[in-house]
Amino acid sequence: MGMPRYFFDLHDDLGLTIDDAGEDLPNLAAARGAALRALAEAIRTKSEIRAEMGPMSVIVRTQIARVLTVSASIEISMTS
């Protein structure tokens, strides 16, 4: 039996971006790490384009079911 395939769907203020490709990983711990990296990359991308920030989640699923969600809420407060 091969490694399970995990899919990483991004949910943010623009909606849901479905991962159709997925990634073969050895276990859920590896999928958790990949989800954290994907969420960090999404935050970095929004920061670089100066997009509005807000709640973001990476929903991790297999072909059968959702197995994990990693979320962050970014709030930027400017002081004068």
C-alpha positions as CSV (number, residue, x, y, z in Angstrom):
1,M,0.0,0.0,0.0
2,G,1.4,3.4,-1.0
3,M,1.4,6.7,0.9
4,P,-1.9,8.5,1.4
5,R,-2.6,11.5,-0.9
6,Y,-3.5,14.7,1.0
7,F,-5.2,17.7,-0.6
8,F,-4.7,21.2,0.8
9,D,-7.7,23.5,0.1
10,L,-7.3,27.2,0.9
11,H,-10.2,29.1,2.4
12,D,-9.9,32.9,2.7
13,D,-11.9,36.1,2.2
14,L,-11.9,35.4,-1.6
15,G,-13.6,32.0,-1.1
16,L,-12.3,28.4,-1.4
17,T,-9.5,27.3,-3.6
18,I,-9.6,23.6,-4.2
19,D,-6.4,21.6,-4.5
20,D,-7.0,19.1,-7.3
21,A,-3.4,17.7,-7.4
22,G,-2.7,16.8,-3.8
23,E,0.5,15.4,-2.4
24,D,1.6,12.0,-1.3
25,L,2.8,12.1,2.3
26,P,3.7,9.4,4.7
27,N,1.4,10.4,7.5
28,L,-0.9,13.0,9.1
29,A,2.1,14.6,10.9
30,A,3.7,15.3,7.5
31,A,0.4,16.6,6.2
32,R,0.2,19.0,9.2
33,G,3.6,20.4,8.4
34,A,2.7,20.8,4.8
35,A,-0.6,22.6,5.8
36,L,1.3,25.0,8.1
37,R,3.8,25.8,5.3
38,A,0.9,26.4,2.8
39,L,-0.8,28.7,5.3
40,A,2.4,30.7,5.9
41,E,2.9,31.0,2.1
42,A,-0.7,32.3,1.7
43,I,-0.1,34.9,4.4
44,R,3.2,35.9,2.8
45,T,1.6,36.2,-0.7
46,K,-1.3,38.4,0.6
47,S,1.3,40.5,2.5
48,E,3.4,41.0,-0.6
49,I,0.4,42.2,-2.7
50,R,-0.9,44.2,0.2
51,A,-4.2,42.4,0.1
52,E,-6.7,42.7,2.9
53,M,-6.0,40.2,5.6
54,G,-8.4,38.2,7.6
55,P,-9.1,34.6,8.6
56,M,-7.5,32.0,6.5
57,S,-7.6,28.2,6.7
58,V,-5.9,25.3,5.0
59,I,-8.3,22.4,5.0
60,V,-6.5,19.1,4.7
61,R,-8.4,16.1,3.2
62,T,-7.8,12.7,1.7
63,Q,-9.9,11.4,-1.1
64,I,-12.3,10.1,1.6
65,A,-12.7,12.8,4.2
66,R,-11.4,16.0,5.8
67,V,-8.7,15.2,8.3
68,L,-7.3,18.5,9.6
69,T,-7.7,22.2,9.5
70,V,-5.0,24.8,10.1
71,S,-6.2,28.4,10.6
72,A,-4.9,31.8,11.3
73,S,-6.5,35.2,11.7
74,I,-4.3,38.2,10.8
75,E,-5.1,41.7,12.1
76,I,-3.0,44.7,11.2
77,S,-3.4,47.8,13.3
78,M,-1.8,51.0,12.3
79,T,-0.9,53.7,14.9
80,S,-0.1,57.2,14.1
